[in-house]
Amino acid sequence: MQYQFIHYITRCSSFFALCISLVGCQTIPEIMGQSDVIERVIVQDTSLSSQTDQDLQAIEIKLTAQKPLTESEAVLYALQNNAAFKAVLIDLKIVKADLINAGLLPNPELLYSFSATNKPYRYAIDFPLEALWLRPIKLRNMKNEADATASRLTQAGLNLIKDVRVAYAQAVLTEERLKVTAASYQLRKQIHFLYTKRLASGDISGKDVLLAKNDAAIAKRDWELAQYDITAKTELILFLLGVNSNQRHIALSPNLIPACEVEEIETVLTKSLAQRQDVLAAQFSVKAAEEKLKLSKVSWLRFFGVADATSGQVNGHTLSPSIRATLPIFNQNQGVISRSEAELEKAILNLEALKQQAVLEIRTAHIQYQQSCHDWQVMQDNLLPAVQKMIALTEDAYHEGDISYLQTLEANRQFVDTQMREVTLKAELISKWAELTRNLHSQNIGKNVGE
């Protein structure tokens, strides 16, 4: 009897295997892994796309050997080692697990009643047939969710690139700012000293000396603050790079200044909106919500295929097919359908809101970058040449005996102040350029030129 039971169970299994074959040869879709996302982030940025795996391996050596780290190397190192970015990349593993789960079919259930007096053997195998046609919908839903997650993580990588570039520029420029503030302090100390001597000879009043003293005190304060600023900016770049606590010092190469060459805003908008990863993620979310709505409209239906075996007249085991289905009298999944419709509507509105926000960010970044470029060009073309010419004329006049040494120091003070303004403009320009590249991704907004 036991062997007969096993024989009929085998026949039942063959029957359900035939039913499952109706699903077709559809396999679980492939999705992006962590390395794929990092590679896509690199491809999105034209200044990084030329890097190779060998470059990534060399970065660790450069950090260990305390060799100067370029901006591109810093960005690539951060993509590999930043703890926060590595943590969000785990979302890919989670969504992959959800995708696998969506593709799994439920196991058949076996009911077996043991024999008793005047009661024959009875067993049945149930399989939810609705799983066969719901599986493709579930897979499409989760595939869109996975694509949305990959796009969001790509955007997170691009945001990290922007943060690293800004922090790198600030860390480099604080060194330059320290040199300028040190020169400013020494210059103002000399001016205060000469004012003190002129006061002793009765050439000026005590008010002029007090102004020079205050000016020197302010310059000293700026110099001292610049020293603290170096430590703070270095800590920030180390944090973004994900450098371990045992290595608190790295050498940075001189930064590059992006050329001020930007396309017209309408051209920029047309290209960038189609490539922004947060907008792409929202589009995938809309598709996922559409599939979820389809699923909610049919998932309430339970339709079981049953292979029922009871005592027969021939050998005591006669297999007969039967079905068991849900009768939609009271519940047609109205609440879940209503919720899915609301989620789809929200996803569509979120997409529209993201597009509007993207347009605002791109326009704002474009205007601010143009403004910084304008200030930089005025500084390079007008202010610096004018101050340098004034310095040359002052030095000539001093050598000819027409003016005093104090007047040459006053002229040099204006030059130092202009240098400080140049460092500030340089930092603003790099920051605005990094923000613009984050919004435009792979668009060619200008090439880098040396300082």
Secondary structure, 3 states (H helix, E strand, C coil): CHHHHHHHHHHHHHHHHHHHHHHCCCCCCCCCCHHHHHHHHHHHCCCCCCCCHHHHHHHHHHHHHCCCECHHHHHHHHHHHCHHHHHHHHHHHHHHHHHHHHHCCCCCEEEEECCECCECCEEEEEEECHHHHHHHHHHHHHHHHHHHHHHHHHHHHHHHHHHHHHHHHHHHHHHHHHHHHHHHHHHHHHHHHHHHHHHHCCCCCHHHHHHHHHHHHHHHHHHHHHHHHHHHHHHHHHHHHCCCCCCCCCCECCCCEECCCCCCHHHHHHHHHCCCHHHHHHHHHHHHHHHHHHHHHHCCCCEEEEEEEECCCCCCCEEEEEEEECCCCCCCCHHHHHHHHHHHHHHHHHHHHHHHHHHHHHHHHHHHHHHHHHHHHHHHHHHHHHHHHHHHHHHHHHHCCCCCHHHHHHHHHHHHHHHHHHHHHHHHHHHHHHHHHHHHCCCCCCCEECC
